[in-house]
Amino acid sequence: MCAASGALGRLVVEELAKTGHQVVAAVRDPGRAVAGVEVRHGDYDDPASLRSALRGAERVLLISSPELAADRRVRQHRAVIEAATTNGVRAIAYTSFLGADRGGDGMNAAHHETERAVVESGIGYTLLRHPFYTDAFVNAGLAAVVAAGRLESATGGRGLNTALRADLAAAAATVLTSDDHLGRGYDLTGPLWTYPELAALLSEVSGKPVEYQEAEVGGGMGFLMGLAKAGALERQTDDLGGLLGRPPTSLRTAVERALR
């Protein structure tokens, strides 16, 4: 598993540990131990380290690099794919992004090119197209929202199809432990929710009134909310629930966990 020391990678390791399969974590810094598994040095920018890290691997989960420059990101991903090919890896799963199969514009450029590289590698593959993480919107920071009694967003009340990182990790573990998903691309979405619904749930769960207001929001969160307001985050599929064998985690459950 490449990039296993990140938040998603650690959750996938936890899920795989339940299955009894042998797991090896490839990380840039071996000092960042991943509990319960063998850790090997594997640096996206060091192809030799990747070839060594993937030696003996049967299946590989390629978690997309956090690199923002598309050309470098693709180069890093290709290095993993080439290392997998060299080592005779049977199957590779790649954490892509929703819409990457439709085109390579904007933030999907690297994902689109990587998907093509994975498919053209000749290795058995599964493409896991993720939405944005619910965790970025529903987290412990909502306690301050409850205290203030006001939730603001710039979404215009439009829906968000986010999914919890833990659900996406469980889906990845399912794909990695079966041949049933080879040659498939999954468009993973969670249950559609809105900020007005979130405000109502915060009120119900906390027992304190939380008012919803539209407001200007800047920075990265403002960008995401702008996508939501444009209706770009409302696509829905049943793929995530199908891989989980249950409905994706509800907004209510996410709120309850966030406020604990």
GIRAPE-V299707 format. One line per field, one symbol per residue. ss: DSSP state (h for helix, s for strand, l for the rest). psi: psi as a letter, one per 20 degrees, with the letter a starting at -180 (. if undefined). burial: b if it has 24 or more other C-alpha atoms within 12 Angstrom, else e. A space follows every 10 residues. Layout:
ss->???
psi->???
burial->???
//
This chain:
ss->lsllllhhhh hhhhhhhlll lllsssslll lllllllsss slllllhhhh hhhlllllss sssllllllh hhhhhhhhhh hhhhhhllll ssssssslll lllllhhhhh hhhhhhhhhh lllsssssss llshhhllll lhhhhhhhls ssslllllls llslhhhhhh hhhhhhllll lllsssslll llslhhhhhh hhhhhhllll ssssllllhh hhhhhhhhhl llllllllhh hhhhllllll hhhhhhhhll
psi->ppliirgggh hgggghhhij qppppoqgoi imqopjrppq pophjnhhhg hghjpiqhqp oopqqiphog ghgggghhhg ghhgghjkph qpppnbqpih ihrkqcijgh gghggghggi hiqpqppnoq aqphhhhoai iihhgghhkp pqrkijjrqp krqqhhghgh gghghijqii jqjqppopqa pprrhhhggg hhgghhjppo qpqprppaah hhgghhgghi jikjpprjgg hghhkrqqpr hggggghhi.
burial->bbbbbbebbb bbbbbbbeee eebbbbbbee eebbeebebb bbbbeebebb bbbbbebbbb bbbbbeeeeb eebbbbbbbb bbbbbbbebb bbbbbbbbbb beeeeeebbb bbbbbbbbbe bebbbbbbbb bbbbbebbbe ebbebbeeeb bbbbbbbbbb bbbbbbbbbb bbbbbbbbee bbebbbbbbb bbbbbbbbbb bbbebbeeeb bbeeeeeeee eeebbbebbe eebbbbbebb bebbeeebbb bbebbbebbe
//
